[in-house]
Amino acid sequence: MDHFDYGSLGEEKKVNKKKIIICVIIALVIIALITVGTLYVVREDFRNWVDVHILQKEVTQDDVSTIEFNSDANVEICAYDRYIGILSKNSFNIYNSAGKEEKTLEVPINDVIFNSSGRFLGIAEKGGQSIYLISGQDIAWENKIEGSITNIVVNKNGYMAVVISDTSYKTVVSVYNQTGKELFKIFLASTKVTDVSISNDNKYLALAEVDTSSSVIQSNVKIVSIENAQTDVDNSVTYIFNADQNKLLTSIAYQDKDRLICMYDDSICSIHNEQSTEILNFADKKVAFSSIKLNNCIATVEEKSSGLFTADSELMVINTATLKENLYTVHDVAKEVHSYGDIVGLNLGAELHFINTNGWLVKRYVANQEISNFVFSDSIAGIIYRDKIDVLSL
């Protein structure tokens, strides 16, 4: 007769009990996570509680680092990369997220234009001739141009387009690479350039042209091959899109895969593979703010009545590739809206909300006083007061 080991059976049963307990615990954790996640999405009061007490997305004015400056001096402030920059008395002072000064650069400019992308910051003298490109904490190059600078745009690789007026032409656009070499100039005899953009792969320059010389407004988008323009600028235009008459083209921005987003006074469209597609028409909506200066997204803020004397601000972010919409609603009227990279900033007076392009709150800043101005990049924000800047990490 075979011997049966009862001890082995007992051990096996114990092991099975442990497995069952572990599976039950895992199942309960999964159910709890799903429940919490669902409540976070659908319940605004629960989401606010989690944002404040668990995720610590809310900070007050008393909790942040501060940069002080002389309020009597002519001060220009920007945010780029991981830094806050203050230009005053020909010095550009660079501060980190702790409010500590890291470097000072000599930049003799007063009336300034800032434009940044990633670690690159373009600085130009508005109505003047001086231009600079900052890379991180250093001056990559500087130059002087003929005419008066009206605008600059920098892409993520450090290529810069400079829009120039007060020459024998209506507008001149000059393009530089990241080392400061001028690649080419484009001369426009009769049209005004309202905006420019350089593609992320450095292949194309887009010009937003507006002709107001006749009784009707004619807006055009002109796309130039940067490679071809370096050898034959007159034959470098690869595509021209003519908008309907009296549509005012106000802004353009390249996004990934050479998709060019165009904002008009009543709509936003995308130009891709020489095809124009309308993404959003807000002619019949009460849109207070709109922006196309985001990574692969556009954003609008629409005011919607919530009572007899109250209104909500509804931020809608649309992915320009998938057309997916994400909404974020605040129960107040937005006084100022800015966008950069993957973040939209809403100024509600005594609060700042920074929302990512997925429609989720990144950080909420609560002030003790009215907020008049703010600047930010993907990772840092500066809230500007009369003689100080509150610094916030995003």
URGI-V786075 format. One record per backbone hydrogen bond with DSSP energy under -1.0 kcal/mol. NH is the residue of the N-H (numbers start at 1). CO is the residue of the C=O. E is the energy in kcal/mol with one decimal. If there is no record, write none. Layout:
[[NH:CO:E] [NH:CO:E]]
//
This chain:
[[6:4:-1.0] [9:5:-1.1] [10:6:-1.8] [11:7:-2.0] [12:8:-2.1] [13:9:-2.2] [14:10:-2.1] [15:11:-2.1] [16:12:-2.1] [17:13:-1.9] [18:14:-2.0] [19:15:-2.1] [20:16:-2.3] [21:17:-2.5] [22:18:-2.6] [23:19:-2.5] [24:20:-2.4] [25:21:-2.4] [26:22:-2.5] [27:23:-2.5] [28:24:-2.5] [29:25:-2.5] [30:26:-2.6] [31:27:-2.6] [32:28:-2.6] [33:29:-2.6] [34:30:-2.5] [35:31:-2.5] [36:32:-2.9] [37:33:-2.8] [38:34:-2.6] [39:35:-2.7] [40:36:-2.5] [41:37:-1.6] [42:38:-2.6] [43:39:-2.5] [47:43:-2.5] [48:44:-2.5] [49:45:-1.8] [50:46:-2.5] [51:47:-2.8] [52:48:-2.1] [53:49:-2.9] [54:50:-1.7] [55:50:-3.0] [57:51:-3.7] [59:364:-2.9] [61:366:-1.7] [63:60:-1.8] [67:389:-2.7] [69:387:-2.0] [73:70:-1.1] [76:87:-2.3] [78:85:-2.4] [80:83:-2.3] [83:80:-3.2] [84:95:-2.0] [85:78:-2.8] [86:93:-2.4] [87:76:-3.3] [88:91:-2.6] [91:88:-1.6] [92:105:-3.4] [93:86:-3.0] [94:103:-3.2] [95:84:-2.7] [96:100:-2.2] [99:96:-1.9] [102:94:-3.5] [103:94:-1.2] [105:92:-2.5] [107:90:-1.9] [109:107:-2.2] [113:124:-2.5] [115:122:-1.8] [117:120:-2.4] [120:117:-2.0] [121:134:-2.6] [122:115:-3.8] [123:132:-2.4] [124:113:-2.1] [125:130:-2.3] [126:111:-2.3] [127:149:-3.0] [128:125:-2.6] [131:143:-2.3] [132:123:-2.8] [133:141:-2.3] [134:121:-3.4] [135:138:-3.0] [136:119:-2.6] [138:135:-1.8] [140:133:-2.8] [141:133:-1.2] [143:131:-2.3] [145:129:-2.0] [148:165:-2.5] [149:128:-2.1] [150:163:-2.8] [151:163:-1.2] [153:161:-2.0] [155:159:-2.2] [158:155:-2.0] [160:176:-2.2] [161:153:-2.6] [162:174:-3.0] [163:151:-2.9] [164:172:-3.4] [165:148:-2.9] [171:188:-2.1] [172:164:-2.5] [173:186:-2.4] [174:162:-2.5] [175:184:-2.2] [176:160:-3.0] [177:181:-2.0] [180:177:-1.7] [183:175:-3.0] [184:175:-1.0] [186:173:-2.5] [188:171:-3.0] [192:210:-2.3] [194:208:-2.3] [197:206:-1.7] [199:204:-2.5] [202:199:-1.8] [205:224:-2.3] [206:197:-3.1] [207:222:-2.7] [208:195:-2.6] [209:220:-2.9] [210:192:-2.5] [211:218:-2.8] [218:211:-1.9] [220:209:-2.7] [221:241:-2.6] [222:207:-2.4] [223:239:-2.9] [224:205:-3.2] [225:236:-2.8] [226:203:-2.6] [229:225:-2.3] [231:228:-1.4] [232:228:-2.8] [235:232:-1.3] [236:233:-1.3] [238:223:-2.5] [239:223:-1.3] [241:221:-2.7] [243:219:-2.4] [246:217:-3.5] [247:244:-1.6] [250:263:-2.5] [251:263:-1.5] [253:261:-1.9] [255:259:-2.8] [259:256:-1.2] [260:271:-2.6] [261:253:-2.8] [262:269:-3.0] [263:251:-3.1] [264:267:-3.3] [265:248:-1.1] [268:280:-2.7] [269:262:-2.6] [270:277:-3.1] [271:260:-3.2] [272:275:-2.5] [275:272:-1.0] [277:270:-2.9] [279:268:-2.5] [280:268:-2.0] [282:266:-1.7] [285:282:-1.1] [287:285:-1.5] [288:301:-2.6] [289:301:-1.4] [291:299:-2.8] [294:292:-1.8] [295:341:-3.2] [298:318:-2.0] [299:291:-2.7] [300:316:-2.0] [301:289:-2.7] [302:314:-2.2] [303:286:-1.9] [304:312:-2.6] [306:310:-1.8] [307:310:-1.2] [312:304:-3.4] [313:330:-2.5] [314:302:-2.8] [315:328:-3.2] [316:300:-2.8] [317:326:-2.9] [318:298:-2.3] [319:324:-2.5] [320:296:-1.7] [323:319:-2.5] [326:317:-2.5] [328:315:-2.1] [330:313:-2.3] [332:330:-1.5] [335:347:-3.1] [336:347:-1.1] [338:345:-1.9] [340:343:-2.6] [343:340:-2.5] [344:355:-3.0] [345:338:-3.1] [346:353:-3.0] [347:336:-3.1] [348:351:-3.1] [352:365:-2.4] [353:346:-2.4] [354:363:-2.8] [355:344:-2.8] [356:360:-2.6] [357:342:-1.2] [359:356:-2.1] [362:354:-3.7] [363:354:-1.4] [364:57:-3.3] [365:352:-2.7] [366:59:-2.6] [367:350:-3.0] [371:349:-3.5] [375:382:-2.4] [377:380:-2.8] [381:392:-2.5] [382:375:-3.4] [383:390:-2.7] [384:373:-2.2] [385:388:-2.9] [389:67:-2.7] [390:383:-2.5] [391:65:-3.0] [392:381:-2.7] [394:379:-1.9]]
//
